[in-house]
Every structure is written in structure tokens, then in C-alpha cells.
Amino acid sequence: MQMNRRAGKRQSTMGLLSSLWDGKYACIGVIEDVSSTGIRVSQVPSYFDEYSQECLTVVHGPFRDFKVILQPSWKLETRKEMYQLIGFQVVTETVSWKQFAAVILKTSQYQEDVFTWYLLRDS
């Protein structure tokens, strides 16, 4: 597997959980960031099969849940191999997921623009 090679702009997230299923096991992970083409999930138990061809996830958003089919792209063992950090490519996305990702990425750009304006205003 490749290591952390997502090309799209990423946005860190807070409080998003992912219910992952690899075809054999189900678990909960914490979504660290989102891009238009993928997600990075931490605290995935080591028994999760990161080599499965496709995984199903339900992303638990603040106002609604989104079903997305993912393909693992890379992984990193953490905490004495008890957990994994896995980068997933979005294989099948719904219109609602695309809208959700666009809002998250646009919100981050808005926040960056406001912060930049604030810094420039005082200089």
C-alpha cells in the first residue's frame, strides 16, 4: 500500500466518526481529515483488514449520516500495533456526500480567508 499520497486538498475534522465494515469485521474510527477524493481514519483496531478491496462506511456527520464505499490506500500502525491510521479513497459517493465534502472544504477556505484578512488588517 502507498503511504499518504492523497492529491486533493484536505480539511481537518473534529467530531466525525466512521462506522467501518471490511466485509468481516465492523468497528468505529475517528475521521481525521476529508478531501474531495478520500478520508483519513484513525483509531481503527488492528484486526480491521486494511487489504480488503472495498469497505463500507457510515460517516456520522453533525446533522446526518452518509454511506460511502471506500478502498484502503495506505496505513500506518499506531500505539504498539493496537490501532491503525488508514487513508481511504472514496470509490462510490452519493450526491449528499459530495455536497457534504464541498461544504467542509469551502468552510475551511472561508475560515482561512477570514484569518488571513484579520492578520493583514492589523499589519
TIVO-664762 format. One record per residue: x, y, z of N, C-alpha, C in turn. Coordinates in steps of 0.1 Angstrom, whole numbers, plus 5000, padded with zeros to 4 digits. Layout:
BEGIN
+------+------+------+-------+-------+-------+------+------+------+
! n.c1 ! n.c2 ! n.c3 ! ca.c1 ! ca.c2 ! ca.c3 ! c.c1 ! c.c2 ! c.c3 !
+------+------+------+-------+-------+-------+------+------+------+
!    X !    Y !    Z !     X !     Y !     Z !    X !    Y !    Z !
...
+------+------+------+-------+-------+-------+------+------+------+
END
This chain:
BEGIN
+------+------+------+-------+-------+-------+------+------+------+
! n.c1 ! n.c2 ! n.c3 ! ca.c1 ! ca.c2 ! ca.c3 ! c.c1 ! c.c2 ! c.c3 !
+------+------+------+-------+-------+-------+------+------+------+
! 5008 ! 4988 ! 5000 !  5000 !  5000 !  5000 ! 5009 ! 5012 ! 5000 !
! 5004 ! 5023 ! 4993 !  5011 !  5035 !  4993 ! 5010 ! 5042 ! 5007 !
! 5018 ! 5052 ! 5009 !  5018 !  5059 !  5022 ! 5014 ! 5074 ! 5019 !
! 5002 ! 5077 ! 5024 !  4998 !  5091 !  5025 ! 5000 ! 5100 ! 5012 !
! 4994 ! 5096 ! 5001 !  4997 !  5102 !  4988 ! 4984 ! 5109 ! 4982 !
! 4975 ! 5113 ! 4991 !  4963 !  5120 !  4986 ! 4966 ! 5133 ! 4979 !
! 4961 ! 5135 ! 4967 !  4965 !  5148 !  4960 ! 4955 ! 5159 ! 4963 !
! 4943 ! 5156 ! 4967 !  4933 !  5167 !  4969 ! 4936 ! 5174 ! 4982 !
! 4930 ! 5187 ! 4983 !  4931 !  5195 !  4995 ! 4924 ! 5188 ! 5006 !
! 4930 ! 5188 ! 5018 !  4925 !  5181 !  5029 ! 4920 ! 5192 ! 5039 !
! 4909 ! 5188 ! 5047 !  4904 !  5196 !  5057 ! 4903 ! 5188 ! 5070 !
! 4910 ! 5192 ! 5080 !  4909 !  5185 !  5093 ! 4894 ! 5186 ! 5098 !
! 4890 ! 5175 ! 5105 !  4877 !  5175 !  5110 ! 4877 ! 5173 ! 5125 !
! 4866 ! 5176 ! 5132 !  4865 !  5174 !  5146 ! 4852 ! 5167 ! 5149 !
! 4852 ! 5156 ! 5156 !  4840 !  5150 !  5160 ! 4832 ! 5142 ! 5150 !
! 4839 ! 5138 ! 5139 !  4833 !  5129 !  5129 ! 4837 ! 5115 ! 5132 !
! 4827 ! 5106 ! 5133 !  4830 !  5092 !  5135 ! 4827 ! 5084 ! 5122 !
! 4834 ! 5073 ! 5120 !  4831 !  5065 !  5109 ! 4829 ! 5050 ! 5114 !
! 4817 ! 5045 ! 5110 !  4815 !  5031 !  5113 ! 4819 ! 5023 ! 5101 !
! 4830 ! 5016 ! 5102 !  4837 !  5009 !  5091 ! 4833 ! 4994 ! 5091 !
! 4832 ! 4988 ! 5079 !  4829 !  4974 !  5078 ! 4838 ! 4969 ! 5066 !
! 4847 ! 4959 ! 5069 !  4856 !  4954 !  5059 ! 4851 ! 4941 ! 5052 !
! 4838 ! 4937 ! 5055 !  4833 !  4925 !  5049 ! 4833 ! 4914 ! 5059 !
! 4841 ! 4916 ! 5070 !  4842 !  4906 !  5080 ! 4840 ! 4912 ! 5094 !
! 4846 ! 4923 ! 5097 !  4845 !  4930 !  5110 ! 4840 ! 4944 ! 5108 !
! 4833 ! 4948 ! 5119 !  4828 !  4962 !  5120 ! 4835 ! 4969 ! 5131 !
! 4838 ! 4981 ! 5130 !  4845 !  4989 !  5140 ! 4841 ! 5004 ! 5139 !
! 4845 ! 5012 ! 5148 !  4844 !  5026 !  5148 ! 4858 ! 5033 ! 5147 !
! 4859 ! 5043 ! 5139 !  4871 !  5050 !  5137 ! 4868 ! 5065 ! 5138 !
! 4879 ! 5073 ! 5140 !  4877 !  5088 !  5141 ! 4883 ! 5094 ! 5128 !
! 4874 ! 5102 ! 5121 !  4879 !  5108 !  5108 ! 4887 ! 5120 ! 5112 !
! 4900 ! 5119 ! 5107 !  4910 !  5130 !  5110 ! 4909 ! 5141 ! 5099 !
! 4907 ! 5137 ! 5087 !  4905 !  5147 !  5076 ! 4897 ! 5142 ! 5065 !
! 4892 ! 5151 ! 5057 !  4884 !  5148 !  5045 ! 4890 ! 5156 ! 5033 !
! 4890 ! 5150 ! 5021 !  4892 !  5157 !  5009 ! 4881 ! 5153 ! 4999 !
! 4882 ! 5159 ! 4987 !  4872 !  5156 !  4978 ! 4872 ! 5141 ! 4973 !
! 4884 ! 5135 ! 4975 !  4885 !  5121 !  4970 ! 4888 ! 5110 ! 4981 !
! 4889 ! 5114 ! 4993 !  4892 !  5104 !  5004 ! 4890 ! 5109 ! 5018 !
! 4893 ! 5100 ! 5027 !  4892 !  5104 !  5041 ! 4904 ! 5096 ! 5048 !
! 4908 ! 5102 ! 5059 !  4918 !  5096 !  5068 ! 4912 ! 5092 ! 5081 !
! 4913 ! 5080 ! 5085 !  4906 !  5075 !  5097 ! 4916 ! 5070 ! 5107 !
! 4915 ! 5074 ! 5119 !  4924 !  5070 !  5130 ! 4917 ! 5061 ! 5140 !
! 4924 ! 5055 ! 5149 !  4919 !  5046 !  5159 ! 4911 ! 5034 ! 5154 !
! 4915 ! 5029 ! 5142 !  4909 !  5017 !  5136 ! 4916 ! 5005 ! 5143 !
! 4909 ! 4996 ! 5149 !  4915 !  4985 !  5156 ! 4924 ! 4977 ! 5146 !
! 4934 ! 4970 ! 5151 !  4944 !  4963 !  5143 ! 4937 ! 4951 ! 5136 !
! 4926 ! 4946 ! 5141 !  4920 !  4934 !  5134 ! 4913 ! 4938 ! 5121 !
! 4911 ! 4951 ! 5119 !  4904 !  4956 !  5107 ! 4913 ! 4952 ! 5095 !
! 4907 ! 4946 ! 5084 !  4915 !  4942 !  5073 ! 4917 ! 4954 ! 5063 !
! 4928 ! 4960 ! 5064 !  4931 !  4972 !  5055 ! 4934 ! 4967 ! 5041 !
! 4935 ! 4954 ! 5039 !  4938 !  4949 !  5025 ! 4925 ! 4946 ! 5018 !
! 4913 ! 4947 ! 5024 !  4901 !  4944 !  5017 ! 4899 ! 4953 ! 5005 !
! 4894 ! 4948 ! 4995 !  4892 !  4956 !  4982 ! 4883 ! 4968 ! 4984 !
! 4872 ! 4966 ! 4991 !  4862 !  4977 !  4993 ! 4857 ! 4976 ! 5008 !
! 4855 ! 4987 ! 5014 !  4849 !  4988 !  5027 ! 4837 ! 4997 ! 5026 !
! 4828 ! 4994 ! 5035 !  4816 !  5003 !  5036 ! 4818 ! 5011 ! 5049 !
! 4814 ! 5024 ! 5048 !  4814 !  5032 !  5060 ! 4802 ! 5040 ! 5061 !
! 4798 ! 5043 ! 5073 !  4788 !  5053 !  5075 ! 4795 ! 5064 ! 5083 !
! 4796 ! 5076 ! 5076 !  4802 !  5087 !  5083 ! 4791 ! 5094 ! 5090 !
! 4793 ! 5096 ! 5103 !  4783 !  5102 !  5112 ! 4786 ! 5117 ! 5113 !
! 4779 ! 5124 ! 5105 !  4780 !  5139 !  5104 ! 4772 ! 5145 ! 5115 !
! 4774 ! 5159 ! 5116 !  4767 !  5166 !  5127 ! 4751 ! 5165 ! 5126 !
! 4746 ! 5165 ! 5113 !  4732 !  5166 !  5111 ! 4726 ! 5154 ! 5104 !
! 4735 ! 5146 ! 5098 !  4730 !  5134 !  5091 ! 4742 ! 5124 ! 5089 !
! 4739 ! 5112 ! 5085 !  4749 !  5102 !  5082 ! 4750 ! 5100 ! 5067 !
! 4762 ! 5096 ! 5063 !  4765 !  5094 !  5049 ! 4771 ! 5080 ! 5047 !
! 4765 ! 5072 ! 5037 !  4771 !  5059 !  5034 ! 4780 ! 5061 ! 5022 !
! 4792 ! 5056 ! 5023 !  4803 !  5057 !  5013 ! 4810 ! 5044 ! 5012 !
! 4813 ! 5040 ! 4999 !  4822 !  5028 !  4997 ! 4836 ! 5033 ! 4995 !
! 4845 ! 5027 ! 5003 !  4859 !  5032 !  5003 ! 4869 ! 5020 ! 4999 !
! 4880 ! 5024 ! 4995 !  4891 !  5015 !  4992 ! 4903 ! 5019 ! 5000 !
! 4909 ! 5011 ! 5008 !  4921 !  5015 !  5016 ! 4932 ! 5018 ! 5006 !
! 4939 ! 5029 ! 5009 !  4951 !  5033 !  5000 ! 4964 ! 5031 ! 5008 !
! 4964 ! 5034 ! 5020 !  4977 !  5033 !  5028 ! 4973 ! 5032 ! 5043 !
! 4983 ! 5027 ! 5051 !  4980 !  5025 !  5065 ! 4993 ! 5028 ! 5073 !
! 4991 ! 5031 ! 5086 !  5002 !  5033 !  5095 ! 4998 ! 5027 ! 5108 !
! 5007 ! 5018 ! 5114 !  5004 !  5012 !  5127 ! 5006 ! 5023 ! 5138 !
! 4998 ! 5023 ! 5148 !  5000 !  5032 !  5159 ! 4998 ! 5025 ! 5172 !
! 5002 ! 5031 ! 5183 !  5000 !  5026 !  5196 ! 5003 ! 5011 ! 5198 !
! 5016 ! 5008 ! 5196 !  5021 !  4994 !  5198 ! 5012 ! 4984 ! 5190 !
! 5009 ! 4988 ! 5178 !  5001 !  4980 !  5168 ! 4987 ! 4976 ! 5173 !
! 4982 ! 4984 ! 5182 !  4968 !  4981 !  5186 ! 4958 ! 4988 ! 5177 !
! 4962 ! 4999 ! 5171 !  4954 !  5007 !  5162 ! 4961 ! 5009 ! 5149 !
! 4953 ! 5013 ! 5139 !  4958 !  5017 !  5126 ! 4953 ! 5031 ! 5122 !
! 4961 ! 5038 ! 5114 !  4957 !  5050 !  5108 ! 4956 ! 5047 ! 5093 !
! 4944 ! 5048 ! 5087 !  4942 !  5043 !  5073 ! 4937 ! 5055 ! 5065 !
! 4943 ! 5056 ! 5053 !  4939 !  5065 !  5043 ! 4930 ! 5058 ! 5033 !
! 4918 ! 5063 ! 5031 !  4909 !  5056 !  5022 ! 4906 ! 5065 ! 5010 !
! 4904 ! 5059 ! 4998 !  4900 !  5066 !  4986 ! 4885 ! 5063 ! 4985 !
! 4877 ! 5074 ! 4982 !  4863 !  5072 !  4981 ! 4860 ! 5066 ! 4967 !
! 4854 ! 5054 ! 4967 !  4851 !  5047 !  4955 ! 4837 ! 5050 ! 4949 !
! 4827 ! 5049 ! 4958 !  4814 !  5053 !  4954 ! 4808 ! 5063 ! 4963 !
! 4805 ! 5075 ! 4958 !  4800 !  5085 !  4966 ! 4786 ! 5090 ! 4962 !
! 4778 ! 5094 ! 4971 !  4765 !  5099 !  4968 ! 4765 ! 5114 ! 4966 !
! 4754 ! 5119 ! 4960 !  4754 !  5133 !  4958 ! 4754 ! 5141 ! 4972 !
! 4748 ! 5135 ! 4982 !  4748 !  5141 !  4995 ! 4762 ! 5141 ! 5001 !
! 4770 ! 5131 ! 4998 !  4784 !  5131 !  5003 ! 4792 ! 5141 ! 4996 !
! 4790 ! 5143 ! 4983 !  4798 !  5153 !  4975 ! 4795 ! 5167 ! 4981 !
! 4782 ! 5169 ! 4984 !  4778 !  5182 !  4989 ! 4784 ! 5184 ! 5003 !
! 4784 ! 5174 ! 5011 !  4790 !  5175 !  5025 ! 4805 ! 5178 ! 5024 !
! 4812 ! 5171 ! 5015 !  4827 !  5173 !  5014 ! 4829 ! 5187 ! 5009 !
! 4821 ! 5192 ! 4999 !  4823 !  5205 !  4994 ! 4821 ! 5216 ! 5004 !
! 4811 ! 5214 ! 5013 !  4808 !  5223 !  5024 ! 4820 ! 5224 ! 5033 !
! 4825 ! 5212 ! 5037 !  4836 !  5211 !  5046 ! 4848 ! 5218 ! 5040 !
! 4851 ! 5216 ! 5028 !  4863 !  5222 !  5021 ! 4861 ! 5237 ! 5019 !
! 4849 ! 5241 ! 5016 !  4846 !  5255 !  5014 ! 4846 ! 5263 ! 5027 !
! 4841 ! 5256 ! 5038 !  4841 !  5263 !  5051 ! 4856 ! 5265 ! 5055 !
! 4865 ! 5255 ! 5053 !  4879 !  5257 !  5057 ! 4885 ! 5268 ! 5049 !
! 4882 ! 5270 ! 5036 !  4887 !  5281 !  5028 ! 4882 ! 5294 ! 5033 !
! 4869 ! 5295 ! 5037 !  4864 !  5307 !  5043 ! 4871 ! 5311 ! 5056 !
! 4873 ! 5300 ! 5064 !  4880 !  5303 !  5077 ! 4894 ! 5308 ! 5075 !
! 4901 ! 5302 ! 5065 !  4915 !  5307 !  5062 ! 4915 ! 5321 ! 5056 !
! 4905 ! 5324 ! 5048 !  4904 !  5338 !  5042 ! 4901 ! 5348 ! 5053 !
! 4892 ! 5345 ! 5063 !  4889 !  5354 !  5074 ! 4902 ! 5356 ! 5082 !
! 4909 ! 5345 ! 5085 !  4921 !  5346 !  5094 ! 4932 ! 5354 ! 5087 !
! 4933 ! 5352 ! 5073 !  4943 !  5360 !  5066 ! 4940 ! 5375 ! 5066 !
! 4927 ! 5378 ! 5064 !  4922 !  5392 !  5064 ! 4925 ! 5398 ! 5077 !
! 4922 ! 5390 ! 5088 !  4924 !  5395 !  5102 ! 4939 ! 5399 ! 5104 !
! 4948 ! 5390 ! 5100 !  4962 !  5392 !  5101 ! 4967 ! 5404 ! 5093 !
! 4962 ! 5405 ! 5081 !  4966 !  5416 !  5072 ! 4961 ! 5430 ! 5077 !
! 4949 ! 5429 ! 5083 !  4942 !  5442 !  5087 ! 4951 ! 5448 ! 5098 !
! 4957 ! 5440 ! 5107 !  4965 !  5446 !  5118 ! 4979 ! 5449 ! 5114 !
! 4983 ! 5446 ! 5102 !  4997 !  5449 !  5099 ! 4999 ! 5462 ! 5092 !
+------+------+------+-------+-------+-------+------+------+------+
END
